[in-house]
Amino acid sequence: MCKYIFPANHPKANQQCGSKGNWCRHHAKYQPAVVEPVIDEPAVDEPTMTKSIEEIYGEHCIQHIKSVDKYDEPKLGDSRVLSPSDWIKSKMHAVGDSVDYKHSDDVTPDFGNDGYTYLLQYQFNELDESEMLDNFFFKSSEDREIFEQANVECGVEYFLATKSYDERLHNLCMMIRSDWYCNNQNMWNLAGFFARQPHSDWYLMRKTYLCVLKQKVERFNKEFATKEFDGWFDSKYNPSLNEGKLKGIAAGYDSAAYKQWKDEYEVKEPRKTSTSKTFELSTLDQDFELTFKSERKLATLTQLVELTGRTIDDMRSAMVDTSFEIDELEYWAEKYLVIENKPNRDFDLNFSTFEKMLKTTNFESLHLLKRFVLYFIHEFYVFEGSDITYYKRKPTEDDNSVIKAYDPKNFFKVQIQFIENKKPRSTKLSELLNTIPFHKFANTVCKWEHDPNDMETFSLANPLLAKDLHEEITESDLHPVLVDYLRRIICFNHPERYQWLMEYIGSLCHYPDSKTKVMLVLYSMEKQIGKSNFFKLLTSLLGAANTHMTQHLTNVFGERGSPQLRHKKLCWFEEIAGDKRSFRNCLERVKSAITDSVQSSRKLYHEEEVHGNITEFIGASNNLIGIVKDKMTIFDVNPAEQHNKVYYGKLIDDVIKNENEMNKFYTYLKQFANPEPKSFFRTGIGTKWNRTH
């Protein structure tokens, strides 16, 4: 093969050319000169002779030269994917039998008398300034023109027709459904997968990538695809897609075709001894029986599994499935795991039961242990990059929070017992998690509505407590005490106030990802007139996990921001401000918290974090210190039922604590909801107190 080594500035730097012959025609001039012994004889200059086309092919030849720009092997950033020789072959492939022509390789001694006298000569000026000629002969100028204008701009059709691609990887990609290729992130990572193939010909990988896209993408653009592929060579990132993941995706779409592909292209290791991986797989059924031979332990396991919405038979089938090799745990996980990117309010799995089972169970094999941990771990943990781990828990009557922050250090230290090579072993959960492919969410946000297919982001938003009944609810369907409390006590029988209040509460409930950008203040100099019951009412709609109560504004708007308000939909102030000085110190932070969609805060001994701001603010006040007239709507509360325990007892027992009544109210509010910011409702209250602000 050709011994030429490409220079450092060439895409194939330090690689051997590899063409046939000791020195190919492109690099023959680089062949080291052999110095012959000097002979003292007079040098005789050989006459240089350059034959013309007529001299070579005869006087009847009608020549037409087509010069092509400098064009050697395809290089990075060059959307032309065909080398000169491939370009010629592609041109011939595109024309097929539609034009009668002869290639220079086919010219016979009787040329000039056989009618093929119209010459089309392609002259390629290559990067090393040498020339490559290719000659085609036709019987008419029309045929020559048709051949010359044949469109081979894409060239990928030629690769497909001649199978000029990596057949193994091409066939693997072809098993994946076309809708997978509609995702831009998938396309970017697929390009990186091909571009970063180790010990491979990048030119072949690029052709393979283009051939796959040509067949799978509806609006294929060769230039854009080539640019995306070549962009990986100087990218500082690594593709998240590897061959193992690609196999898992293909197997998920077409398991039968994947099995056939695997049998054809992958060599299986022979089964050797009883200690091999194959033997360990074959004993999974027995290992499961021995691990859970206790009826009590099996009953506890059954309860755990059923509370996840699955059956013990489902779990057993997953645990003993021998169709996956030992090192194919990630594909096993893709088939059997149920991973959600948001919390489930109906989740009822007991966290401590799982922890106890890990501590007290002696697993018969390490592989069974890994499958067991994977089967349950996603039901509990949402992994972040920080030291805080959020876990799902069973809501209680007093606390309906599904997502809780938990320090995982103690849980990670749990020692788990298992058998390996007939000897007892133990491992910490933290060490085990480093060896299994559990799903780790890259981002955590607080959004009630988000893409359910986004497996990079987990929503920390706890579900609202009240539910939509999906039926038409009118005011007459609501409990009369609720309507009276809102109309007469909160709104002082003002129809405009009531309309504004319904729109305000409706937006809180039905568009929790939006902000009203206005703060509501319930004002009265009287005490015990039912202002705090309004907070209880909203808590029954939103859920205790989504609300926060504090004394003053200064309690949450300190120098470190408001870390306690992260993921909270509502913050209630029992009193807006105790004195003017402390209020003025946090005035700007209050204003930005009411209107801005992003806030920064810092937990004690932590770095500052920027996070989304979805919190609404409502305050109760018996003075007007801290009123900001351009940010707040002020309602004076009717004291008509002051100290009336019977009235407010009915409101609490018959309405606020009644799930059906709250669901009706939640459904009723839907007609008033609007995601747009609310306009301020001017009541005139507090005008004379606001001049200092």
C-alpha positions as CSV (number, residue, x, y, z in Angstrom):
1,M,0.0,0.0,0.0
2,C,1.0,3.7,-0.4
3,K,3.7,4.6,2.1
4,Y,2.9,8.4,2.2
5,I,2.2,9.8,5.7
6,F,-0.2,12.8,5.8
7,P,1.3,16.0,7.4
8,A,0.1,17.4,10.8
9,N,-2.2,20.1,9.2
10,H,-4.1,17.5,7.2
11,P,-7.4,16.0,8.6
12,K,-5.7,12.5,8.4
13,A,-2.6,13.8,10.2
14,N,0.0,11.1,10.9
15,Q,-2.0,8.4,9.1
16,Q,-0.7,6.3,6.1
17,C,-2.4,6.9,2.8
18,G,-3.1,3.2,2.2
19,S,-3.9,3.3,-1.5
20,K,-2.8,0.4,-3.8
21,G,0.9,0.3,-4.8
22,N,4.0,1.4,-3.0
23,W,3.3,5.0,-4.0
24,C,-0.1,6.0,-5.4
25,R,-0.3,8.5,-8.3
26,H,-1.2,11.3,-5.9
27,H,1.9,11.0,-3.8
28,A,4.4,9.5,-6.1
29,K,6.3,12.7,-6.2
30,Y,7.0,12.4,-2.5
31,Q,8.8,9.1,-3.0
32,P,12.4,9.3,-1.5
33,A,14.9,9.7,-4.3
34,V,17.4,6.9,-4.7
35,V,20.9,8.3,-5.3
36,E,22.7,6.4,-8.0
37,P,26.5,6.3,-8.2
38,V,27.9,9.2,-10.1
39,I,29.2,8.2,-13.6
40,D,31.4,10.6,-15.4
41,E,29.5,10.5,-18.6
42,P,28.1,13.5,-20.5
43,A,24.4,14.1,-19.7
44,V,22.0,13.8,-22.6
45,D,18.8,15.8,-22.3
46,E,15.8,13.8,-23.3
47,P,13.4,15.6,-25.5
48,T,10.1,16.5,-23.8
49,M,7.1,15.6,-25.8
50,T,3.5,16.5,-25.0
51,K,0.9,14.8,-27.1
52,S,-2.3,16.7,-28.0
53,I,-5.8,15.2,-27.7
54,E,-5.9,14.8,-31.4
55,E,-2.6,12.9,-31.4
56,I,-3.9,10.6,-28.6
57,Y,-7.5,10.0,-29.8
58,G,-7.4,11.0,-33.4
59,E,-8.3,14.0,-35.5
60,H,-12.0,13.3,-35.2
61,C,-12.1,14.0,-31.4
62,I,-14.2,17.0,-30.4
63,Q,-12.9,18.1,-27.0
64,H,-14.7,19.8,-24.2
65,I,-12.7,20.4,-20.9
66,K,-14.5,20.8,-17.6
67,S,-12.2,22.2,-14.9
68,V,-13.0,21.4,-11.3
69,D,-11.7,23.5,-8.4
70,K,-9.0,22.3,-6.0
71,Y,-10.6,19.2,-4.6
72,D,-8.6,16.5,-2.9
73,E,-10.1,14.1,-0.2
74,P,-13.0,15.7,1.6
75,K,-11.9,17.7,4.6
76,L,-13.6,19.1,7.7
77,G,-16.0,22.0,7.1
78,D,-16.4,21.0,3.4
79,S,-20.0,20.0,2.6
80,R,-18.8,18.2,-0.5
81,V,-18.8,14.6,0.8
82,L,-17.5,13.0,-2.4
83,S,-13.9,12.5,-3.3
84,P,-13.0,13.1,-7.0
85,S,-13.2,9.4,-7.8
86,D,-16.5,9.0,-5.9
87,W,-17.8,12.1,-7.6
88,I,-17.1,10.5,-11.0
89,K,-18.7,7.2,-10.0
90,S,-21.7,9.0,-8.6
91,K,-22.1,10.9,-11.9
92,M,-22.0,7.6,-13.8
93,H,-24.5,6.1,-11.3
94,A,-26.9,9.0,-11.7
95,V,-26.9,8.8,-15.5
96,G,-27.2,5.0,-15.7
97,D,-28.2,3.7,-19.0
98,S,-30.0,6.9,-20.1
99,V,-26.9,8.1,-22.0
100,D,-24.7,6.1,-24.4
101,Y,-21.1,6.8,-23.5
102,K,-17.6,5.3,-23.1
103,H,-15.3,5.9,-20.2
104,S,-11.5,6.3,-20.9
105,D,-11.1,2.8,-19.4
106,D,-13.3,1.4,-22.2
107,V,-11.7,3.1,-25.3
108,T,-10.7,0.5,-27.9
109,P,-8.1,0.7,-30.6
110,D,-10.7,1.4,-33.2
111,F,-11.6,4.7,-31.5
112,G,-12.5,7.4,-34.0
113,N,-14.3,4.9,-36.2
114,D,-16.9,3.8,-33.7
115,G,-18.8,7.1,-33.5
116,Y,-17.7,8.1,-29.9
117,T,-16.0,11.3,-30.9
118,Y,-17.4,13.9,-28.5
119,L,-15.0,14.1,-25.5
120,L,-15.9,15.4,-22.0
121,Q,-12.7,15.8,-20.0
122,Y,-12.9,16.5,-16.3
123,Q,-9.7,18.1,-14.9
124,F,-9.4,18.1,-11.1
125,N,-7.0,20.5,-9.6
126,E,-6.0,18.9,-6.4
127,L,-4.6,20.5,-3.2
128,D,-1.1,19.4,-4.0
129,E,-1.4,21.2,-7.4
130,S,-1.3,17.9,-9.3
131,E,-4.0,17.1,-11.9
132,M,-6.3,14.2,-12.3
133,L,-8.0,13.7,-15.7
134,D,-11.1,11.6,-16.4
135,N,-12.4,11.3,-20.0
136,F,-15.9,10.4,-21.3
137,F,-16.8,9.9,-25.0
138,F,-20.2,10.4,-26.6
139,K,-21.8,10.1,-30.0
140,S,-23.4,13.5,-29.8
141,S,-23.0,16.8,-28.1
142,E,-26.5,16.4,-26.7
143,D,-25.5,13.3,-24.9
144,R,-22.4,15.0,-23.6
145,E,-24.5,17.9,-22.3
146,I,-27.0,15.6,-20.5
147,F,-24.1,13.8,-18.8
148,E,-22.5,17.1,-17.8
149,Q,-25.7,18.5,-16.3
150,A,-26.6,15.3,-14.4
151,N,-27.2,16.4,-10.7
152,V,-25.1,14.6,-8.2
153,E,-25.0,17.4,-5.7
154,C,-26.1,15.2,-2.8
155,G,-24.1,12.2,-3.5
156,V,-25.6,10.3,-0.6
157,E,-27.8,8.3,-3.1
158,Y,-24.6,6.9,-4.5
159,F,-23.4,5.8,-1.1
160,L,-26.8,4.1,-0.4
161,A,-26.9,2.4,-3.8
162,T,-23.3,1.1,-3.4
163,K,-23.6,0.5,0.4
164,S,-20.5,2.7,1.0
165,Y,-21.1,2.9,4.7
166,D,-20.4,1.0,7.9
167,E,-23.1,-1.7,7.5
168,R,-23.1,-2.7,11.2
169,L,-23.8,0.8,12.6
170,H,-26.1,1.7,9.7
171,N,-28.4,-1.3,10.2
172,L,-28.5,-0.6,14.0
173,C,-29.7,3.0,13.4
174,M,-32.3,1.9,10.9
175,M,-34.1,-0.1,13.6
176,I,-35.0,3.2,15.4
177,R,-38.3,4.8,14.5
178,S,-38.3,8.0,12.5
179,D,-39.9,10.1,15.2
180,W,-36.7,9.7,17.3
181,Y,-34.9,11.5,14.6
182,C,-37.2,14.5,14.9
183,N,-35.5,15.6,18.1
184,N,-32.6,18.0,17.5
185,Q,-30.8,16.9,20.7
186,N,-30.9,13.3,19.4
187,M,-29.5,14.4,16.1
188,W,-26.7,16.3,17.7
189,N,-25.7,13.4,19.9
190,L,-25.9,10.9,17.0
191,A,-23.5,13.1,15.0
192,G,-21.2,13.1,18.0
193,F,-21.5,9.3,18.3
194,F,-20.3,8.7,14.7
195,A,-17.7,11.5,14.8
196,R,-16.1,10.2,18.0
197,Q,-16.0,6.5,17.0
198,P,-12.6,5.2,18.2
199,H,-10.1,3.7,15.7
200,S,-12.4,4.4,12.7
201,D,-12.2,6.2,9.4
202,W,-14.0,9.5,10.0
203,Y,-14.8,9.7,6.3
204,L,-16.6,6.4,6.4
205,M,-18.4,7.4,9.6
206,R,-19.6,10.7,8.0
207,K,-21.0,8.8,5.0
208,T,-22.7,6.4,7.4
209,Y,-24.3,9.3,9.4
210,L,-25.5,11.0,6.2
211,C,-27.0,7.7,4.8
212,V,-28.9,7.2,8.0
213,L,-30.3,10.7,8.0
214,K,-31.2,10.6,4.3
215,Q,-33.5,7.7,5.0
216,K,-34.9,8.8,8.4
217,V,-35.3,12.6,8.1
218,E,-38.1,13.9,6.1
219,R,-36.4,17.2,5.0
220,F,-32.8,16.1,4.8
221,N,-30.2,18.8,4.3
222,K,-26.8,17.4,3.4
223,E,-24.9,20.7,4.0
224,F,-26.4,21.2,7.5
225,A,-25.9,17.6,8.5
226,T,-22.3,17.6,7.3
227,K,-21.6,20.8,9.3
228,E,-23.2,19.3,12.4
229,F,-21.0,16.2,12.1
230,D,-17.8,18.1,11.5
231,G,-18.5,20.4,14.4
232,W,-17.8,17.6,16.8
233,F,-14.1,17.5,16.0
234,D,-13.3,20.7,17.9
235,S,-16.1,20.5,20.4
236,K,-15.2,20.5,24.1
237,Y,-18.3,18.4,24.9
238,N,-18.7,14.7,24.8
239,P,-21.8,13.1,23.2
240,S,-24.3,11.6,25.7
241,L,-25.0,8.8,23.2
242,N,-22.8,5.8,23.1
243,E,-23.2,2.4,21.4
244,G,-24.7,0.8,24.4
245,K,-27.4,3.4,24.6
246,L,-28.0,3.2,20.9
247,K,-28.5,-0.5,21.2
248,G,-31.0,0.0,24.0
249,I,-33.0,2.5,22.0
250,A,-33.0,0.1,18.9
251,A,-34.0,-2.9,21.1
252,G,-36.8,-0.9,22.6
253,Y,-38.3,-0.1,19.2
254,D,-37.9,-3.5,17.5
255,S,-36.6,-6.2,19.8
256,A,-36.9,-9.0,17.2
257,A,-34.9,-7.0,14.6
258,Y,-32.3,-6.1,17.3
259,K,-31.9,-9.8,18.3
260,Q,-31.3,-10.6,14.6
261,W,-28.8,-7.8,14.3
262,K,-27.0,-8.9,17.4
263,D,-26.7,-12.5,16.2
264,E,-25.3,-11.3,12.9
265,Y,-22.8,-8.7,14.0
266,E,-21.8,-9.5,17.6
267,V,-19.8,-12.6,18.6
268,K,-21.0,-14.1,21.8
269,E,-18.5,-15.4,24.4
270,P,-18.7,-19.2,24.8
271,R,-20.2,-20.5,28.0
272,K,-17.3,-21.8,30.0
273,T,-17.8,-22.8,33.6
274,S,-20.5,-22.7,36.3
275,T,-18.9,-19.5,37.7
276,S,-19.5,-17.6,34.4
277,K,-22.0,-14.7,34.0
278,T,-24.3,-17.0,32.1
279,F,-24.5,-19.3,35.1
280,E,-25.3,-16.4,37.4
281,L,-28.2,-15.4,35.0
282,S,-29.5,-18.9,34.9
283,T,-29.7,-19.0,38.7
284,L,-31.7,-15.7,39.1
285,D,-35.0,-17.6,39.6
286,Q,-33.5,-19.7,42.4
287,D,-31.7,-16.6,43.9
288,F,-35.1,-14.8,44.1
289,E,-36.7,-17.7,45.8
290,L,-33.9,-18.1,48.4
291,T,-33.7,-14.3,49.0
292,F,-37.4,-14.0,49.8
293,K,-38.1,-17.4,51.2
294,S,-39.6,-15.9,54.4
295,E,-43.4,-15.5,54.0
296,R,-43.4,-12.3,56.1
297,K,-40.6,-10.8,54.0
298,L,-42.4,-11.7,50.8
299,A,-45.6,-10.2,52.1
300,T,-43.8,-6.9,52.9
301,L,-42.2,-7.0,49.4
302,T,-45.6,-7.6,47.8
303,Q,-47.0,-4.6,49.7
304,L,-44.2,-2.4,48.5
305,V,-44.6,-3.4,44.9
306,E,-48.4,-3.0,44.9
307,L,-48.1,0.5,46.3
308,T,-46.1,1.4,43.2
309,G,-49.0,0.4,41.0
310,R,-47.4,-3.0,40.0
311,T,-47.8,-6.6,41.1
312,I,-45.4,-9.0,42.7
313,D,-45.6,-11.1,39.5
314,D,-44.5,-8.1,37.5
315,M,-41.5,-7.6,39.8
316,R,-40.6,-11.3,39.8
317,S,-40.6,-11.4,36.0
318,A,-38.3,-8.4,35.9
319,M,-36.0,-9.8,38.6
320,V,-35.5,-13.2,36.9
321,D,-35.4,-12.1,33.2
322,T,-32.5,-13.8,31.6
323,S,-32.8,-12.2,28.2
324,F,-30.4,-9.4,29.3
325,E,-26.7,-10.1,29.9
326,I,-25.0,-9.1,33.2
327,D,-23.5,-6.0,31.6
328,E,-26.8,-4.9,30.0
329,L,-28.4,-3.6,33.2
330,E,-29.1,-0.2,31.6
331,Y,-31.3,-1.9,28.9
332,W,-33.0,-4.0,31.6
333,A,-33.8,-0.7,33.4
334,E,-35.2,0.9,30.3
335,K,-37.7,-2.0,29.9
336,Y,-38.8,-2.3,33.5
337,L,-38.4,1.0,35.3
338,V,-41.2,3.6,35.6
339,I,-39.5,7.0,35.9
340,E,-41.6,10.1,36.2
341,N,-40.4,13.7,36.0
342,K,-42.9,15.1,38.4
343,P,-44.3,14.0,41.8
344,N,-47.4,11.9,42.1
345,R,-49.9,13.0,44.7
346,D,-51.4,9.5,45.1
347,F,-48.0,8.0,45.9
348,D,-48.3,5.8,49.0
349,L,-45.0,4.0,49.3
350,N,-43.5,3.8,52.7
351,F,-39.9,5.1,52.7
352,S,-38.8,3.4,56.0
353,T,-40.0,0.0,54.8
354,F,-37.7,0.0,51.8
355,E,-34.8,1.1,54.0
356,K,-35.4,-1.7,56.5
357,M,-35.7,-4.3,53.8
358,L,-32.3,-3.2,52.4
359,K,-30.7,-3.5,55.9
360,T,-32.3,-6.9,56.8
361,T,-32.3,-8.8,53.5
362,N,-29.4,-11.1,52.5
363,F,-29.4,-11.2,48.7
364,E,-28.3,-14.4,47.0
365,S,-26.4,-12.6,44.2
366,L,-24.9,-9.2,43.5
367,H,-26.8,-9.0,40.2
368,L,-30.2,-9.7,41.9
369,L,-29.3,-6.9,44.4
370,K,-28.6,-4.4,41.7
371,R,-31.9,-5.1,40.0
372,F,-33.7,-4.9,43.3
373,V,-32.2,-1.5,44.1
374,L,-32.9,-0.2,40.6
375,Y,-36.5,-1.4,40.7
376,F,-37.3,0.8,43.7
377,I,-34.7,3.6,43.8
378,H,-36.5,5.9,41.4
379,E,-39.7,5.7,43.5
380,F,-37.9,7.6,46.3
381,Y,-35.1,9.8,45.0
382,V,-34.6,12.7,42.7
383,F,-30.9,13.1,42.5
384,E,-29.3,16.6,42.3
385,G,-25.8,17.7,42.1
386,S,-25.9,19.2,45.6
387,D,-25.9,17.4,48.9
388,I,-29.7,17.7,49.1
389,T,-31.8,14.8,47.9
390,Y,-35.5,15.1,47.4
391,Y,-37.6,12.1,48.1
392,K,-41.3,11.2,47.6
393,R,-43.3,10.4,50.7
394,K,-46.8,9.6,51.8
395,P,-48.9,12.7,52.4
396,T,-50.7,13.1,55.7
397,E,-53.7,15.0,56.8
398,D,-51.5,17.7,58.4
399,D,-48.8,17.8,55.7
400,N,-49.6,16.9,52.1
401,S,-46.1,17.6,50.8
402,V,-45.1,14.8,48.3
403,I,-41.6,16.1,47.8
404,K,-39.4,16.5,50.8
405,A,-35.7,17.5,51.1
406,Y,-33.7,14.9,52.9
407,D,-30.0,14.5,53.9
408,P,-29.1,11.2,52.2
409,K,-25.9,10.6,54.2
410,N,-27.4,8.1,56.7
411,F,-29.3,6.3,54.0
412,F,-26.3,6.1,51.8
413,K,-24.4,4.4,54.7
414,V,-26.9,1.5,54.8
415,Q,-24.9,-1.8,54.7
416,I,-26.4,-4.4,52.4
417,Q,-25.6,-8.1,52.6
418,F,-25.2,-10.4,49.6
419,I,-23.6,-13.6,48.4
420,E,-20.8,-13.7,45.8
421,N,-18.8,-16.8,44.9
422,K,-20.5,-18.6,47.8
423,K,-19.0,-16.1,50.3
424,P,-20.9,-13.5,52.3
425,R,-20.2,-9.9,51.2
426,S,-21.5,-6.5,52.1
427,T,-21.6,-3.1,50.4
428,K,-22.8,0.4,51.2
429,L,-25.7,1.7,49.2
430,S,-23.6,4.7,48.1
431,E,-21.0,2.3,46.6
432,L,-23.6,0.3,44.9
433,L,-25.2,3.4,43.3
434,N,-21.8,4.1,41.7
435,T,-22.1,0.8,39.8
436,I,-25.7,0.9,38.6
437,P,-27.3,3.0,35.8
438,F,-29.9,4.8,37.9
439,H,-31.5,7.8,36.2
440,K,-30.2,11.2,37.4
441,F,-32.2,14.3,36.6
442,A,-29.8,17.1,35.6
443,N,-32.1,19.9,36.6
444,T,-34.7,20.5,39.3
445,V,-37.3,23.3,38.9
446,C,-40.7,24.2,40.3
447,K,-43.2,24.0,37.5
448,W,-46.7,22.5,37.6
449,E,-46.9,22.3,33.8
450,H,-43.9,21.0,31.9
451,D,-43.0,18.6,29.1
452,P,-43.8,15.1,30.4
453,N,-41.1,13.7,28.1
454,D,-38.3,15.9,29.4
455,M,-36.2,13.4,31.3
456,E,-33.5,15.9,32.1
457,T,-35.8,18.0,34.4
458,F,-37.7,17.1,37.5
459,S,-40.4,19.4,38.8
460,L,-40.3,20.0,42.5
461,A,-43.8,21.5,42.5
462,N,-46.0,19.6,44.9
463,P,-49.5,19.0,43.4
464,L,-52.3,21.3,44.4
465,L,-54.7,19.8,47.0
466,A,-58.0,20.6,45.4
467,K,-59.0,18.8,42.1
468,D,-61.0,19.8,39.1
469,L,-64.4,18.0,39.0
470,H,-64.6,18.5,35.2
471,E,-68.2,19.6,35.4
472,E,-70.1,23.0,35.2
473,I,-70.2,24.6,38.7
474,T,-72.2,27.8,39.3
475,E,-72.3,30.0,42.4
476,S,-75.5,28.4,43.5
477,D,-73.7,25.1,43.8
478,L,-71.2,26.5,46.3
479,H,-71.8,26.3,50.1
480,P,-73.8,29.4,51.1
481,V,-71.4,30.2,54.0
482,L,-68.5,30.3,51.6
483,V,-70.2,32.7,49.2
484,D,-71.3,34.9,52.1
485,Y,-67.8,35.0,53.6
486,L,-66.2,36.0,50.3
487,R,-68.9,38.5,49.3
488,R,-69.9,40.1,52.6
489,I,-66.9,39.7,54.8
490,I,-63.9,39.9,52.4
491,C,-65.4,42.1,49.7
492,F,-67.8,44.2,51.8
493,N,-70.6,43.4,49.3
494,H,-68.9,45.2,46.5
495,P,-69.6,43.3,43.2
496,E,-66.4,44.7,41.5
497,R,-64.2,43.6,44.4
498,Y,-65.8,40.1,44.3
499,Q,-65.2,39.8,40.6
500,W,-61.5,40.9,41.0
501,L,-61.0,38.5,43.9
502,M,-62.4,35.5,42.0
503,E,-60.1,36.3,39.1
504,Y,-57.2,36.6,41.5
505,I,-57.8,33.3,43.3
506,G,-58.6,31.6,40.0
507,S,-55.3,32.6,38.6
508,L,-53.5,31.3,41.6
509,C,-55.2,27.9,41.4
510,H,-55.4,27.3,37.6
511,Y,-52.2,29.1,36.4
512,P,-49.8,28.3,39.2
513,D,-46.8,28.8,36.9
514,S,-47.8,32.4,36.2
515,K,-47.6,35.4,38.6
516,T,-50.4,38.0,39.1
517,K,-47.7,40.6,39.9
518,V,-49.9,42.2,42.6
519,M,-50.0,41.7,46.4
520,L,-53.4,41.5,48.2
521,V,-53.7,43.1,51.6
522,L,-56.7,42.5,53.9
523,Y,-56.9,45.5,56.2
524,S,-58.9,46.2,59.3
525,M,-58.0,47.8,62.6
526,E,-60.3,45.3,64.3
527,K,-59.0,41.8,65.4
528,Q,-60.5,38.4,65.2
529,I,-62.8,39.2,62.2
530,G,-61.8,36.2,60.1
531,K,-58.8,37.4,58.0
532,S,-56.7,34.4,58.9
533,N,-59.6,32.1,57.7
534,F,-58.9,33.4,54.2
535,F,-55.4,31.8,54.4
536,K,-56.9,28.5,55.6
537,L,-59.3,28.6,52.7
538,L,-56.4,29.1,50.2
539,T,-54.3,26.4,51.9
540,S,-57.2,23.9,51.4
541,L,-57.0,24.8,47.7
542,L,-53.3,24.9,47.2
543,G,-52.1,22.4,49.9
544,A,-50.0,23.1,53.0
545,A,-46.8,22.1,51.0
546,N,-47.3,25.0,48.7
547,T,-48.0,27.7,51.3
548,H,-45.9,29.5,53.9
549,M,-47.0,31.7,56.8
550,T,-44.8,34.2,58.6
551,Q,-45.1,37.2,60.9
552,H,-43.6,40.2,58.9
553,L,-42.2,41.0,55.5
554,T,-38.8,41.4,57.1
555,N,-38.8,37.7,58.1
556,V,-38.4,36.6,54.5
557,F,-36.8,39.6,52.8
558,G,-33.5,39.7,54.6
559,E,-30.0,40.0,53.2
560,R,-30.0,36.3,52.1
561,G,-33.2,36.7,50.1
562,S,-36.0,34.3,50.6
563,P,-34.7,30.7,50.5
564,Q,-37.7,29.5,52.5
565,L,-40.1,30.6,49.7
566,R,-38.5,28.4,47.0
567,H,-41.2,26.1,45.5
568,K,-44.0,27.9,47.5
569,K,-47.0,29.3,45.6
570,L,-48.3,31.5,48.5
571,C,-46.7,33.4,51.3
572,W,-49.0,34.9,54.0
573,F,-48.0,37.7,56.3
574,E,-49.8,38.0,59.6
575,E,-48.6,41.6,59.7
576,I,-46.9,43.4,56.9
577,A,-44.4,45.4,58.9
578,G,-43.8,46.1,62.6
579,D,-42.1,49.5,62.0
580,K,-41.2,51.8,59.1
581,R,-37.5,51.5,59.5
582,S,-37.3,47.8,59.1
583,F,-39.8,47.9,56.2
584,R,-37.8,50.5,54.3
585,N,-34.7,48.3,54.6
586,C,-36.4,45.5,52.6
587,L,-38.6,47.7,50.4
588,E,-36.8,47.0,47.1
589,R,-36.6,43.3,47.7
590,V,-40.4,43.3,48.4
591,K,-41.1,45.0,45.1
592,S,-39.0,42.7,43.0
593,A,-40.4,39.6,44.7
594,I,-44.0,40.7,43.8
595,T,-43.2,41.2,40.1
596,D,-40.0,39.4,39.0
597,S,-40.1,35.9,37.7
598,V,-36.6,35.1,38.9
599,Q,-35.1,35.6,42.4
600,S,-31.8,34.9,44.0
601,S,-31.4,33.5,47.6
602,R,-28.8,32.0,49.8
603,K,-29.3,29.4,52.5
604,L,-27.1,29.7,55.6
605,Y,-23.5,28.6,54.8
606,H,-24.5,28.0,51.2
607,E,-23.7,29.8,47.9
608,E,-26.2,32.1,46.3
609,E,-28.7,30.4,43.9
610,V,-30.9,31.8,41.2
611,H,-34.3,30.2,40.9
612,G,-37.7,30.8,39.4
613,N,-40.1,32.9,41.4
614,I,-43.7,31.7,41.4
615,T,-44.7,32.9,44.9
616,E,-47.8,35.1,45.4
617,F,-48.0,37.4,48.5
618,I,-51.0,38.1,50.7
619,G,-50.9,40.1,53.9
620,A,-53.2,40.8,56.8
621,S,-52.7,44.1,58.6
622,N,-54.4,46.3,61.3
623,N,-52.2,49.2,60.3
624,L,-51.0,50.7,57.0
625,I,-47.3,50.6,57.7
626,G,-45.6,49.0,54.7
627,I,-48.3,49.7,52.1
628,V,-46.9,50.2,48.6
629,K,-49.7,51.7,46.6
630,D,-48.3,50.8,43.1
631,K,-47.8,47.1,44.1
632,M,-50.7,46.3,46.4
633,T,-54.5,45.9,46.2
634,I,-56.0,46.7,49.6
635,F,-59.4,45.3,50.8
636,D,-60.9,46.5,54.0
637,V,-62.5,43.5,55.8
638,N,-66.0,43.6,57.2
639,P,-66.1,43.1,61.0
640,A,-69.7,42.1,61.0
641,E,-69.1,38.6,62.3
642,Q,-66.3,39.6,64.8
643,H,-66.0,37.0,67.6
644,N,-68.8,34.9,66.0
645,K,-67.4,31.4,66.6
646,V,-70.5,29.6,65.3
647,Y,-70.2,31.4,61.9
648,Y,-66.5,30.7,61.5
649,G,-66.9,27.2,62.9
650,K,-69.3,26.4,60.0
651,L,-66.9,28.0,57.5
652,I,-64.0,25.8,58.7
653,D,-65.9,22.5,59.4
654,D,-68.4,22.6,56.5
655,V,-66.3,24.3,53.8
656,I,-62.6,24.5,54.4
657,K,-62.3,20.9,55.8
658,N,-64.8,19.5,53.3
659,E,-62.9,18.1,50.4
660,N,-66.0,18.0,48.1
661,E,-66.8,21.7,48.8
662,M,-63.2,22.7,48.1
663,N,-63.2,20.8,44.8
664,K,-66.4,22.5,43.8
665,F,-64.9,25.9,44.6
666,Y,-61.7,25.0,42.7
667,T,-63.8,24.0,39.6
668,Y,-65.9,27.1,39.9
669,L,-62.8,29.4,39.9
670,K,-61.7,28.0,36.5
671,Q,-64.1,30.4,34.6
672,F,-62.3,33.4,36.2
673,A,-58.7,32.2,35.7
674,N,-56.3,34.2,33.5
675,P,-52.5,33.7,33.1
676,E,-51.9,37.4,32.5
677,P,-50.8,39.7,35.3
678,K,-53.6,41.2,37.3
679,S,-54.4,44.9,37.2
680,F,-54.6,46.7,40.6
681,F,-57.9,47.2,42.2
682,R,-58.1,50.7,43.6
683,T,-60.2,51.0,46.8
684,G,-58.8,54.3,48.0
685,I,-57.8,52.8,51.3
686,G,-54.5,53.9,52.7
687,T,-54.0,56.8,50.3
688,K,-53.2,59.4,52.9
689,W,-50.7,57.0,54.6
690,N,-48.7,56.3,51.3
691,R,-47.2,59.7,50.8
692,T,-44.0,58.8,52.6
693,H,-43.4,55.7,50.3
